[in-house]
Amino acid sequence: MTSIENTKQTPYILHICHSYYDPFLDCARQYAVLFKDTPYKVITVFLSGEPDPLVAEKACSDEVIFLNYKSKQLSGLKLGIIRKIHQLAKQYNFVACIAHRAKPTYIAALATHLPILSIRHSFGDFDRPGRRFLVNFFKSRLTLLAVSNAVRDEIRGHLPDWPEEKIQTLYNRIDVELVQSELLPKPEARAKLNLSMDDWIVGSVGRIHPDKDPQTLIRGFAKALPSLPENAKLCLIGKGKLEAELKTLVLALDIDNHVLFLGSVAEARRYFKAFDVFALSSDREPFGMVLLEAMAADLPIICTDCGGGAEIIDGIGQLFKFRDIDALSDALIKTANVETSIANKQAINSRLETLFSDSAVKQAFWSNSRISRLLNA
């Protein structure tokens, strides 16, 4: 247990997360490891979710606190949570707070007097006038960090009076070495997913949700199918409310022998080497962690040209316009006919390491002049 004396002398970072459901446990890890081998210690607070030792370990923080609220308890004024965070803030020498999403930012602003790095993970965060009012009210203590330039630019449009240095980008990232070490070899990955070694496989991973526009992915695959290898398959990993509709579409297109719905797969990123190409058809993807995982597996990538995904694969993948079935079909055909070269794989790995790795983003974080001033104030 940390002594009272040490809590007053050691600089601490208060790190508040709404919950630890996927992908936010890894988001917590990403920010905690920024302070590894520095004088700062990180206390991560999960507002919702039951205490879990494995979650605490994966959060990579010096201390993890589970407030164990239910999601419905996080609506409204959240006075009980605010009181708990306020009491916690009095026990430690916190120098700054990192808060993910709107509710943790609101709680941190009311419960503490700390400067706050508010991490913005999605589009539409400031569509509501109430949210714009709150951040403007606490503007002097807030710096907004968006997960992509696309999200950053939307926020700047909503908050035109804010100086640009207060609304910046800090990319999501992965522990490249760890992710690559966890990848199953192609034969094992295919065996685990019950896929044939003879198939040519287009993989896609994510919720089967309107935002992901899986209809275009299926229609583009169907259009390309006559020009793809005879054994081509489209494999969808994930579940969601569109699943029944998509299965009806697959039957209507008469491609049910070529489309596989694999459902939810735990630690899906371990199986990416089962694919020959990775495709993402999302509308306005704020970032796209699955693209980093596909890059770690050396896969050729096809992605819509909107949102954060286009930033990730710029120069190393194929982009197509949202809902452009013909362009997606052409990209699939091109990928099937051109083998990924060693040079292509090296370019993919280089982009991953230099922009989206833990080490690259840690360097960007600590070289950011505004963040340095905030932490050293």
N, C-alpha and C positions, 0 to 999 in steps of 0.2 A: 504494500500500500504506500502511496506517495505521502511523504511527510508534509505537514502544514508549512514548514519552512521552505521546502523545495517548491511547493506550489506557488509561493509568493516570489521566488527568485527566478524560476525557470519560465521563459516565455512560452506560452501555450497558444494554440490555435483551436478555437471552438468550431467544430465541423458539424453542421446540422443537415440531416437527410430526412426526407419525408418517410422513406421506408427502405427496405433492402430487397424488394422483389426485382427480378431481372428487368433492365440492366443496371439498376441503381446500386447494387452491391459493388459492382466493378467500378462504377463512377466514384463511390466512396473510396475504394482502393486507389484509384487514379490520383485523387487529390491528397490522400494521406502520404503516399510515397514521394510526393514533391518535397516533403520535409525530412526525408530520410538523410542521415548524415549531416544534419544542420543542428543549430542550437535549439530549435523549436520542437515542442512535443505536441501531438495532435490528440484531442479528445473528440471522438465521433459520437454523435447522438442520433439514434434512430427514433423518430417520433412514434412510428407504428411498427408492429411486428413483435412477436414474442422473443424473449432472450434465447439466443442460440450460440453455443460456443464455436461452432464451425463458422458462422457468420462473423463473429468477433475476430476469429483468426484471419479470415479472408479480407476483412476491412483494413488490415495492416496498420492500425492505429496504435498509439501508446495506451489508450484506454477506450473502451466502447461502452456506451450507456444505452440501454433499451428502455424507453419510457413506456412501451407496451400499450399504447393507445390503439383503439380500433379506428379504422378509416373514418367512420361517421363522426367520431369524436373530434376530428380535425377540422370540422366545419365551424362556422360562426366565429366568435371572438377568441376562442381558445385560451381563456384566461388561466385555466389550470396549468396548461403547458407553459404559458408565458411566465407564471410564477416559478415553475421548476427550473426553467432556463435562467431566470434572474438569480435564483439561489445558487445555481451552479456557477454563474459568472462571478459571484462574490467569493467563491472558494479558490479560484485559480487566477494566476497572472495572465489572463487572456490579453493578447495584443491585437487580435483580429478574428473575424468570423468568416467562415466559408459556408454559404447556405445554398442548397440546391433547390431550384424552382421557387414558386411564388410564396407558398405557405411558410416554409422555413425562413425565407427572407423577411416576411412580415413579422414572424415571431421574434427573430433575432433583432429586428429594428426596435420593437417595443420592449423587449426583455433586457437589452443591453445598450451601452453607449459606444459599442465597438464600431470601428470601420468594418464594412461588410463587402466581401466579394460574392456577388449573387450570380450563380451559374444558371444560365438560361438554356434549356435543353430542347425547346420546341418553338415552332411558329405559333403565332397568335397569342403570345403571352400578354401583349399589351393592347389587344383588341378592346378590352373592357375599360371604360373610363375610370372605374374604381381603382384598378391596378395602376393606371397612369398617375392618378392622384397620389396614391401611396408612395410610389417611388419618387415622385417629385417632392413630396413632403420630407422624405428622408434623403434627398439628393446629396446633401453634403457628406453623408457617410457611406454612400453606395458607389461601387464600381460594378458594372454589369459585364460578365464574361460569357459570350455566346459560343456554342460548340462549333459553329461554322460561320464563314463570312456571310452566307445567305441569311442566317438567323440574325447576325449582327446588323446587317443592312436593313432588315425589316424593323428591328428595334429602333435604330437611328431614325427611321422614317416616322415612328410613333412618338419619339422624344426629340424633336428637332432642336430644342433649346439646349440640349446636353452637349458639352464638348466631346469630341470624338474619343479623347483618351479615357473617358469614363464609360465608354461602350466599346469593348474590344473583343477579339476572338482568341480563345484558347481551345485548340482542337482536343477532341477525345483521342484516346490512345490505348495501346495495348503493350503488355510485356511481351515483346516479340519472341524472345528466346523461350519463354515459358509456353506461349501458345504453340510455337512450332514443335516444342518437345512433346506436347500432348497429342499432336496429330497422329492418328492411326495410319499405318501404311495403306495404300490403295486396296490391296486384296482383303485386308482385315476390315477396313471401313465398309467395303461393299458387302462383305459377309455379314457384318453386324446389321446392316440395313436391308439385308435380303435382296441385294442387287447382283445381277450377273456381271462377270468380268468381261463379257462380250459386248455389253451395251455401251453406247455413247451417250453420256448423261449430262443434261442441263439441270443444274441444281439451283433451288431458290429457298431461302430460309427466312421465316418471319410470320407474323400473325396473318391469317387469311382474313383480311380486313379491307374495306373500300380504299383506305389511304394507300394500300400497297398495290392497288389496281391489278390483281392477279388475272382479271379477264383479258387484259391486253397481252399478258405473258402467255396465256393459253392460246389466244387467237394468233399471236405472232408465231408461236411454236407450230401450230397447226398449218399455217401458211407456208412455213419453211420446210415442213416435214418431207414433202416429196424430193427436196434437194439435200436433205440431211442423210447421214448414214442410215442404212436400213434398220439398224437396231437402236435408233435414237429414242431416248426416253426423257420426259420432263418429270423431275422429282420435286415435290413440294413438301417441305418440312415445316410444320406449324399447324395450328388450329385456329378457328375463328368462325364468325357468324355467316360467312359466305360459302362455307364448305359445301353445303347441299346444292346451292346455286351453281357452283363451279363444276360439281360432278354432273349436273344436268347439262351444262354447257359442253363438257367433254363428250358426253353421249351424243349430243346434237351434232357435234363436229366429227363424230365417228373416229375419235382418236383415243378411246378408252383403253386400248392395248398399249398406248404409248405415254400415258400420264399416270403417275403414282402419287397418291396422297399418303404420306408416311406419318402424319399426325405429329404430336409433340415428341421430340427426341431430347432427352437430357444431355446437356453438354454437347449440343449439336456441332459446335465448332471443331470438335475432335474428329468429325467424320467428313470434313470438307474434301479430303483427297479422294473420296469416292466419286467426286464430280469431274467432268472434263471441262466444264465451263460454268461460271456462276452468273446468274442474271437477276437484276433487281429492277422492277417496273414501277416503283413507288412514285406517288405524287408528292412533291415538296418534302422529301426526306430531310429532316433537320440535319442529320449527319450520316448515319449508316454504319454502325459498328460491324455489321456482317461483312461489309466490304473490306475492312481491315483484316478480318479473319480469313476472307477469301484470298487476300494478298499474301497473307502468311503461308497459305497453302500453295502459292505459286500458280493460282488459277487465272486464266484469261477471264476478264470481267466485262459484262455488258450492263449498262445502267442508263436510266433516264437522265436527261441533261438539265434537270431542275433540282433545286435544293442543294444540300450539302454533298450529296453523292457525286455530283459533277466535279466538285473541288477535289475529292479524294482520288478519283481515278484519272484526273487530267493528265493526258500524255501517255498513260499506260493501259488504257482500256477503251472500249467503244461506247460512245454515247448515242442515244436516240431520243427524239422528241417524245414527250409524254403522250401516250395513247396512239403513237404512230405505229400501227401494226406492220406496215410495209417496211419501215426502217428497222424495226426489231427483227423481222424475218430476215432481212438482208444481213444484219449483224450476226445472226445465228449461222447463216449459211457461210459467211466469210470465216467465222471462227472454226467451223467444222472442216473447212478446206485448207486452213493455214495452221500448221503446227506451231505451238508456242516455242520460240527459240530460247537458247540459253541467254542471249542478250536481252530478250524480253523479260525473262524471269529475273535477271539481274537488275533491270530497270524498275520492276515492280518492288523488289526487295529494297532497293536503294531509296525509293520514294517512301516506303513504309518506315524505314529506319530514320530518314532525315526529317520527316514531318510528323509521323504518327506513332512513334515509339515513346516509351516512358522517358528515356534519356533525352530525346529531342525536345519534348514538351517541357521537361524540367528545366532545361537550359533556357527555353523561351520564357518560362515563368519567371525565373530569377534574373533574367536580363531585361525584363520589362521595367522601365523606370518608374512607372506609377505604382506598380506592386511593391517594388523595392522601397519607395518612399513610405508607402502605407505600413509595411511591416517593420520598418526601422524608425518610425515616427517616435 
